[in-house]
Structures are given as structure tokens and as C-alpha cells.
Amino acid sequence: MPTTANQIKGEAEKVKQVMGNDMSLKAFADYIKRLGYELVFYNTPSGDAELQRYGVQQLAEETSAFVYCGVAKIVFVDSNLPYGEKVRNLAHEIGHIVLNHVGLGDSYLRDSEQSEREAQTFAYMMLDDTHDAKMRHKAVTAVILCVVTVIGVVVQIMRANRAKGGDMNG
């Protein structure tokens, strides 16, 4: 049965409250453990061994994250994703769990298309604009630091060149 937007928003608010509005990768990992799931990053030796152990290598090739509910309860995430994408994928997979899209013994989501829309909505409501703004701020800060470093190196080269009596043009 489809979940309404208000129900999804309510579930997202509950999860945010439990997480103390901490939208970090560590906070999502801790929440997944709280739900009784293990978090495994694949495209690592140990993560790939877990994919093979549970026979879900094909799913890992088709998607960047998924929930496995078989003999164990695991959220698998591609370790090669950038930080922000890992966080978004974890929010999405938590959405599948808290919206009851998966259950022990399910190998695939119930009503996959509808479940995907609901999990995407959940992730959006979890992260909203604050997460994207923080990620943009981190990216801009990193670029600024790189530019400042490059300028500093250029200034040092110019000073060293002038001290030798030369100039930058030859």
C-alpha cells in the first residue's frame, strides 16, 4: 500500500530526531546499526567478500546501494561513491527500511517503482537543503584553499626568482 507524503515526512522527522539532526555518514551508520542492520561498503576486499557470501554481486553491479534481508540484515553501499552520495544513499536505504519496503527473506523490494519513489522522497525529506548546502560549502572551501595554496607557491617562486636577479618571463 502506498505511503502518503505526510507519512513519509513524519517518518523522516522521527529519524532526524533520533539522529539529533546529525546528517553525517557516521550518524547514518550508527542509525542503521540501531535498526538491527549491518553496514557494509563494497568495492573493498571485505565488502566484496560479503557480497559473494550472500550471493548479491549482481545487485552491487546494478546499483550503488541496496538493502539485503536474507539470513542477515545488511545495507550495502559502494565505497567508491563520494561522501555526499554515500550519505544520500544511506538516507534512501533507511527509507526502505522504516517504510517497511523490505523484510526478512525479501530479496527484492515490494512494488519496486513505488518503493523507490517513496525512499527517494524520504531521503529528500531527511536531507533537504541543509545537507546540499553543507556539501557545497565544503566543496567551495576546498577550492578556495587550493587556490590560496597555488597563489602562495607562485608568490614564493616569484620572490625566489627576483632574489636571483631574474624575472618570471625568462
Secondary structure, DSSP 8 states (H G I E B T S, - for coil): ----HHHHHHHHHHHHHHTTT--SHHHHHHHHHHTT-EEEEESSHHHHHHHHHHT-HHHHHH-SEEEEESSSEEEEEETTS-HHHHHHHHHHHHHHHHTT---TT-SS-TTHHHHHHHHHHHHHHHHHHHHHHHHHHHHHHHHHHHHHHHHHHHHHHHHHHHHTT--TT-
